[in-house]
């Protein structure tokens, strides 16, 4: 009897020890795998896909691997929301608002990008890009070259500092205004607003936005701030001493080369990714509109905020903001690049998370 109890006790203790060892190994594995493939911050999705994929077994190029990954992500996630697509030719433009946010959430889960905003090393950037309206209880994450000037006009009109959104005003005055940002509140105030206010942002095709930034800052207004700060630096990097003191004639190829390798001081909100500026995997946006569907999406936001009777979103001039013209301008600039496919692959790697997250097609396929 005593011997039987002893054997049972030893067996019980052995099981406890084995269980403890198993738990230690399990959590060690979880920790290491989490560190290896955890939330994306500075490392792009495209870079991670290539590094994790290893050498292709079928001889596929990096470009092909990236295309396959994007198609896999979008096909898997879009299967849940296909019934809500109103225009199959331009699905990313015509998703129901709830479907856009669902798509983003799906990509965040797919790439393991969900993050706690307070733990991000880019929190400073996010807090500086979210404009707060306590009166109307909304948060707007502005993205340069995605109708942010007009949205700021709307906010000024709501505040009463503009008679209407069509009132003539110096564009620089709009951006110089002392806006109230999320950064202006303590942590409790930030969390309260993130949890209780209506949150929205707008996006567009990443390459169209990049071309728009280039034309605005280095072609149409080359001798202003961007020419002095970035134009001269870009020329010094790529011209072997032949540079212009005003940085006034930066070529698109030089600009693209600069953006591809931009880090730290060279980063600017006009070419930083949507993910970096607004962190949609950490901020649960209620609505994500598109530039391509701007007027309809803007009207939706104003109605949700119950201010559509107070203000109207500024109408775009068709001859200037024609969607087809925008694509043609993009194609014109891409066609002017030597070895364009190589540049496009590098740009897509840099902006791969934006392309996957917001449902835009591969630039190589769509733009050329």
C-alpha positions in Angstrom: 0.0 0.0 0.0 2.8 2.4 1.0 4.8 1.5 -2.1 1.8 2.2 -4.4 1.3 5.6 -2.8 5.0 6.4 -3.3 4.9 5.4 -7.0 1.7 7.5 -7.4 3.4 10.5 -5.7 6.5 10.2 -7.9 4.3 10.0 -11.0 2.4 13.0 -10.0 5.6 15.0 -9.3 7.0 13.9 -12.7 3.9 15.1 -14.5 4.1 18.5 -12.7 7.8 18.9 -13.7 7.1 18.0 -17.3 4.2 20.4 -17.5 6.4 23.2 -16.1 9.1 22.5 -18.6 6.6 22.4 -21.4 5.1 25.8 -20.4 8.6 27.3 -20.2 9.4 26.1 -23.7 6.1 27.2 -25.1 6.4 30.8 -23.8 10.0 31.0 -24.8 9.0 30.0 -28.3 6.2 32.5 -28.3 8.5 35.3 -27.1 11.2 34.6 -29.7 8.7 34.2 -32.6 7.0 37.4 -31.5 10.3 39.3 -31.5 11.2 37.9 -34.9 7.9 38.7 -36.6 6.1 41.1 -34.4 4.4 44.5 -35.2 5.9 46.4 -38.1 7.5 49.7 -37.3 10.5 50.8 -39.2 10.6 47.7 -41.4 8.4 47.6 -44.4 6.0 44.7 -45.1 7.6 44.1 -48.5 11.1 43.8 -46.9 9.7 41.4 -44.3 7.9 39.3 -46.9 11.1 38.8 -48.9 13.3 38.1 -45.9 10.8 35.5 -44.5 10.1 33.9 -47.9 13.8 33.0 -48.5 15.1 32.0 -51.9 12.2 31.3 -54.3 11.9 27.7 -55.3 10.5 28.4 -58.7 13.0 31.1 -59.7 10.5 33.9 -59.0 11.9 37.4 -58.7 11.4 39.7 -55.7 8.8 41.6 -57.8 6.8 38.4 -58.4 7.0 37.4 -54.7 5.7 40.8 -53.6 2.9 40.6 -56.2 1.9 37.1 -55.0 1.8 38.3 -51.4 -0.4 41.3 -52.1 -2.8 39.2 -54.1 -3.0 36.6 -51.4 -3.7 39.3 -48.7 -6.3 41.1 -50.7 -8.0 38.0 -52.1 -8.3 36.5 -48.6 -9.6 39.6 -46.9 -11.8 40.8 -49.7 -13.7 37.5 -49.9 -15.5 38.6 -46.7 -16.7 41.9 -48.1 -17.0 41.2 -51.9 -20.8 41.4 -51.6 -20.6 45.0 -50.6 -18.5 46.2 -53.5 -20.5 48.5 -55.8 -18.1 48.7 -58.6 -15.9 45.6 -59.3 -13.6 47.6 -61.6 -12.5 49.8 -58.8 -13.2 47.9 -55.7 -11.0 50.0 -53.4 -12.9 53.1 -54.4 -16.3 51.7 -53.9 -16.2 49.7 -50.7 -18.9 50.5 -48.2 -17.3 52.6 -45.4 -17.5 49.7 -42.9 -15.9 47.4 -45.5 -12.9 49.7 -45.8 -12.2 49.7 -42.1 -12.8 45.9 -42.0 -10.2 45.5 -44.8 -7.7 47.5 -42.9 -8.4 45.5 -39.7 -7.9 42.3 -41.7 -4.5 43.4 -43.0 -3.4 44.5 -39.6 -4.2 41.1 -38.3 -2.7 39.4 -41.3 0.7 41.1 -40.9 0.6 41.2 -37.1 0.7 44.9 -37.1 -1.8 45.6 -34.2 -0.1 47.8 -31.7 -0.7 49.8 -28.5 -0.4 53.4 -29.5 1.4 54.4 -26.3 4.1 51.8 -27.1 4.9 53.0 -30.6 8.3 54.6 -31.3 6.4 56.9 -33.7 3.8 58.1 -31.3 5.1 61.7 -31.6 4.4 61.7 -35.3 0.8 60.3 -34.9 -0.1 62.7 -32.1 1.1 65.6 -34.3 -1.1 64.6 -37.2 -4.4 64.1 -35.5 -6.4 67.3 -35.3 -8.9 67.5 -32.5 -12.3 69.2 -32.5 -13.7 69.1 -28.9 -16.8 71.0 -30.0 -17.8 68.5 -32.6 -16.1 65.5 -31.0 -14.0 64.3 -33.9 -10.3 63.4 -34.6 -9.0 63.9 -38.1 -5.6 62.5 -39.1 -4.4 64.8 -41.9 -2.2 63.4 -44.7 -0.5 66.0 -47.0 -1.6 65.7 -50.7 -4.8 64.0 -49.8 -7.2 66.9 -49.6 -5.9 68.0 -46.2 -6.0 71.7 -47.1 -9.8 71.5 -47.9 -10.4 69.5 -44.7 -8.6 72.2 -42.7 -10.9 74.8 -44.5 -13.9 72.8 -43.3 -12.6 72.8 -39.7 -11.9 76.5 -39.8 -15.4 77.1 -41.1 -16.9 75.0 -38.3 -14.9 77.0 -35.8 -16.2 80.3 -37.2 -12.9 81.7 -38.5 -14.1 81.2 -42.1 -17.5 82.4 -43.3 -17.6 79.4 -45.7 -15.4 76.8 -47.1 -15.3 78.7 -50.4 -14.0 81.9 -48.9 -10.7 83.1 -50.4 -7.8 82.6 -48.0 -4.0 82.2 -48.2 -3.2 78.5 -48.4 -0.2 79.0 -46.2 -2.3 80.7 -43.6 -4.5 77.6 -43.3 -1.5 75.4 -42.6 0.1 78.0 -40.2 -2.9 78.1 -37.9 -2.4 77.0 -34.4 -4.3 73.8 -34.6 -5.3 71.7 -31.6 -3.6 68.3 -31.9 -3.8 65.1 -29.9 -0.3 65.9 -28.6 -1.8 68.9 -26.7 -3.5 66.6 -24.1 -2.3 64.5 -21.3 -2.4 60.7 -21.6 -5.9 60.5 -19.9 -7.2 63.2 -22.3 -5.7 61.4 -25.3 -7.2 58.0 -24.4 -10.6 59.6 -23.7 -10.7 61.2 -27.1 -9.5 58.1 -28.9 -12.2 56.0 -27.3 -15.1 58.5 -27.6 -14.6 60.8 -30.6 -15.3 60.0 -34.3 -12.0 59.3 -36.0 -11.4 59.6 -39.7 -8.6 59.8 -42.3 -8.3 59.9 -46.1 -5.9 58.1 -48.5 -5.1 57.9 -52.2 -2.9 55.8 -54.4 0.5 56.1 -52.8 2.4 56.7 -56.0 -0.1 59.4 -57.2 0.4 61.1 -53.9 4.2 60.9 -54.3 4.1 62.4 -57.8 1.7 65.1 -56.5 4.2 66.0 -53.7 7.1 66.1 -56.2 5.3 68.4 -58.5 4.1 70.7 -55.8 7.3 71.0 -53.8 10.0 70.7 -56.5 8.4 71.8 -59.8 5.7 74.3 -59.1 7.2 75.9 -56.0 10.9 74.9 -56.3 12.6 77.8 -54.6 10.6 77.8 -51.4 11.2 75.8 -48.2 11.4 72.4 -49.7 13.8 73.5 -52.4 16.2 74.9 -49.8 15.9 72.1 -47.2 15.5 69.0 -49.4 16.3 70.1 -53.0 19.9 71.1 -52.4 20.4 68.0 -50.2 19.0 65.7 -53.0 21.3 67.3 -55.6 24.4 67.0 -53.4 23.6 63.3 -52.9 23.2 62.4 -56.6 25.1 65.0 -58.7 28.7 64.7 -57.7 29.2 68.4 -56.7 27.0 69.9 -59.5 24.2 71.3 -57.4 22.0 74.4 -57.3 22.1 76.5 -54.1 18.3 76.8 -54.3 17.6 73.2 -55.1 15.4 74.4 -57.8 15.7 71.7 -60.5 15.4 68.3 -58.8 14.5 65.6 -61.3 11.9 63.0 -60.6 14.5 60.3 -60.7 16.6 62.1 -58.1 13.5 62.5 -55.9 12.5 58.9 -56.2 16.0 57.7 -55.3 16.0 60.0 -52.3 12.6 58.8 -51.1 13.5 55.1 -51.4 16.4 55.5 -49.0 14.9 58.3 -46.8 15.3 57.8 -43.1 15.5 60.1 -40.0 16.1 63.7 -41.0 15.2 63.0 -44.6 11.7 61.8 -43.7 8.9 64.3 -44.3 5.1 64.0 -44.0 4.7 64.5 -47.7 6.4 61.2 -48.5 6.0 59.3 -45.2 3.6 56.3 -45.5 0.0 56.4 -44.3 0.9 53.8 -41.8 3.6 56.0 -40.3 1.6 59.1 -40.2 -1.7 57.8 -38.9 -1.0 54.3 -37.6 -4.4 52.7 -38.6 -3.4 49.5 -36.9 -3.2 51.3 -33.5 -5.9 53.9 -34.0 -9.3 52.3 -34.7 -10.5 54.8 -37.3 -14.3 54.9 -37.7 -14.0 55.9 -41.4 -11.3 55.8 -44.0 -12.1 57.8 -47.1 -10.4 57.9 -50.5 -9.2 60.8 -52.6 -10.6 59.0 -55.6 -14.1 59.1 -54.1 -13.5 62.3 -52.2 -16.8 64.2 -52.6 -19.0 61.3 -51.7 -16.8 60.2 -48.8 -16.5 63.8 -47.4 -20.3 64.2 -47.5 -20.6 61.0 -45.5 -18.3 62.3 -42.8 -20.1 65.6 -42.6 -23.4 63.8 -42.2 -22.1 61.5 -39.5 -20.9 64.5 -37.6 -24.2 66.2 -38.2 -22.6 69.3 -39.6 -23.6 68.9 -43.3 -26.1 71.7 -42.9 -23.5 74.0 -41.4 -20.7 73.5 -44.0 -20.1 71.9 -47.3 -16.9 70.3 -48.6 -15.2 72.5 -51.2 -15.9 71.3 -54.7 -12.9 70.2 -56.9 -12.4 71.8 -60.3 -12.9 69.0 -62.7 -10.4 70.3 -65.2 -7.7 70.4 -62.5 -8.5 67.4 -60.4 -9.7 65.0 -63.1 -9.0 61.4 -62.0 -7.9 60.3 -65.5 -5.5 63.3 -65.7 -4.0 62.3 -62.4 -3.3 58.8 -63.7 -1.8 60.2 -66.9 0.5 62.5 -64.9 1.7 59.5 -62.9 2.3 57.5 -66.0 4.2 60.3 -67.6 6.6 60.5 -64.7 7.0 56.8 -64.5 7.7 56.5 -68.2 10.5 59.0 -67.8 12.3 56.8 -65.3 15.2 54.7 -66.6 14.8 51.1 -65.5 11.3 52.0 -64.3 10.4 48.5 -63.1 13.3 48.5 -60.7 12.3 51.8 -59.2 8.7 50.7 -59.0 9.6 47.5 -57.2 11.6 49.5 -54.6 8.8 52.0 -54.2 6.3 49.3 -53.7 8.5 47.6 -51.1 8.7 51.0 -49.3 4.9 51.5 -49.5 3.8 47.9 -49.5 1.8 48.1 -46.3 -0.1 51.1 -47.6 -0.9 49.2 -50.9 -2.1 46.1 -49.0 -3.9 48.0 -46.3 -6.0 50.3 -48.5 -6.6 47.9 -51.4 -4.7 49.7 -54.1 -3.5 47.7 -57.0 0.2 47.0 -57.7 1.8 50.1 -59.3 3.6 48.1 -61.9 0.4 46.6 -63.1 -1.9 49.7 -62.9 0.2 52.7 -63.7 2.1 51.5 -66.7 
